[in-house]
Amino acid sequence: MRRIRVIGIGPGDPDQVTLEAVAAMHSVAYFVVADKGPDDPLLEARRELLKRHVGSAAQVVAVRDPERDRADPADYRGAVSDWHEARAEAYERVILQQPGDVGFLVWGDPAFYDSTIRIVERVLARGNVEAEWDVIPGISSLQLLAARHRIVLHEIGQPITVTTARKLREAVDAGADNILVMLSARIDLDGFDEWHIWWGANLGTEHERLVAGPVADVAAEIDEARAATKADAGWVMDAYLLRR
Ligand SMILES: C[S@@+](CC[C@H](N)C(=O)[O-])C[C@H]1O[C@@H](n2cnc3c(N)ncnc32)[C@H](O)[C@@H]1O
């Protein structure tokens, strides 16, 4: 039976790929990766990673990411669901055309804010592809954030909330006081003056930047560091821990 392997590749540094992930990369016939448009930096990063761990003969099928309908922000879940179905159809087409085991390279760990697992489930649910599938964990950007700042992500015996920038206020209103934030289009720290922040951008890459301190003291520095990272690297992805 064919195999589909969802492989976590860590947040950018080819040294932060597990031995299990490398073995999985060697076990598949080709890789399906989402192509988010011209000069997609993550597509290039994945190619580099494959060159390093598999060799330049690794076969990559870049699948142009279908457009997501952003017209109705109120129906976020509906729009994402349609988008996932469109991606599932696109991946299914490739898998049906090309024989052999398939690898999906997932940034960071597949369990955090990534839909590859859901999309593979959709591909299989459509009933046209028959395959076994598994998931290889990767180092998440959240783990690397903690390591770089040399912190434990929670206080002794206390909980941690992981959320998106879009849902940050909701988490605070619900009483969360130790919050990891991902997927920020911009950083809005208004109202967090009493909090401490540990922030990191482009972790594991040559353009990595870190800032930590009381929000009131470092908010402006984070804005500047974020803009500088984008200017230097051409892209910015950041994650941060906010603790009251
Ligand atoms: C689509 S999510 C994928 C998360 C990924 N699965 C993980 O485990 O890190 C993308 C978000 O992850 C965070 N992220 C991913 N890679 C990062 C990196 N190298 N440095 C900082 N944040 C990163 C950012 O919050 C970014 O907006």
PDBQT file of the ligand as one rigid body, heavy atoms in Angstrom, charges set to zero:
ROOT
HETATM    1  C1  LIG A 301       1.370  28.515   9.732  1.00  0.00    +0.000 C 
HETATM    2  S1  LIG A 301       2.114  28.661  11.327  1.00  0.00    +0.000 S 
HETATM    3  C2  LIG A 301       3.115  27.247  11.343  1.00  0.00    +0.000 C 
HETATM    4  C3  LIG A 301       3.676  26.921  12.713  1.00  0.00    +0.000 C 
HETATM    5  C4  LIG A 301       4.581  25.700  12.658  1.00  0.00    +0.000 C 
HETATM    6  N1  LIG A 301       3.817  24.499  12.391  1.00  0.00    +0.000 N 
HETATM    7  C5  LIG A 301       5.404  25.523  13.933  1.00  0.00    +0.000 C 
HETATM    8  O1  LIG A 301       5.271  24.470  14.588  1.00  0.00    +0.000 OA
HETATM    9  O2  LIG A 301       6.199  26.398  14.245  1.00  0.00    +0.000 OA
HETATM   10  C6  LIG A 301       3.236  29.967  11.002  1.00  0.00    +0.000 C 
HETATM   11  C7  LIG A 301       3.571  30.743  12.252  1.00  0.00    +0.000 C 
HETATM   12  O3  LIG A 301       4.508  30.018  13.019  1.00  0.00    +0.000 OA
HETATM   13  C8  LIG A 301       5.449  30.897  13.615  1.00  0.00    +0.000 C 
HETATM   14  N2  LIG A 301       6.763  30.595  13.026  1.00  0.00    +0.000 N 
HETATM   15  C9  LIG A 301       7.050  29.635  12.145  1.00  0.00    +0.000 A 
HETATM   16  N3  LIG A 301       8.355  29.612  11.860  1.00  0.00    +0.000 NA
HETATM   17  C10 LIG A 301       8.923  30.585  12.587  1.00  0.00    +0.000 A 
HETATM   18  C11 LIG A 301      10.256  31.042  12.749  1.00  0.00    +0.000 A 
HETATM   19  N4  LIG A 301      11.256  30.486  12.082  1.00  0.00    +0.000 N 
HETATM   20  N5  LIG A 301      10.467  32.057  13.604  1.00  0.00    +0.000 NA
HETATM   21  C12 LIG A 301       9.457  32.615  14.305  1.00  0.00    +0.000 A 
HETATM   22  N6  LIG A 301       8.173  32.222  14.194  1.00  0.00    +0.000 NA
HETATM   23  C13 LIG A 301       7.912  31.220  13.346  1.00  0.00    +0.000 A 
HETATM   24  C14 LIG A 301       4.963  32.310  13.284  1.00  0.00    +0.000 C 
HETATM   25  O4  LIG A 301       4.078  32.713  14.308  1.00  0.00    +0.000 OA
HETATM   26  C15 LIG A 301       4.211  32.087  11.996  1.00  0.00    +0.000 C 
HETATM   27  O5  LIG A 301       3.268  33.108  11.775  1.00  0.00    +0.000 OA
ENDROOT
TORSDOF 0
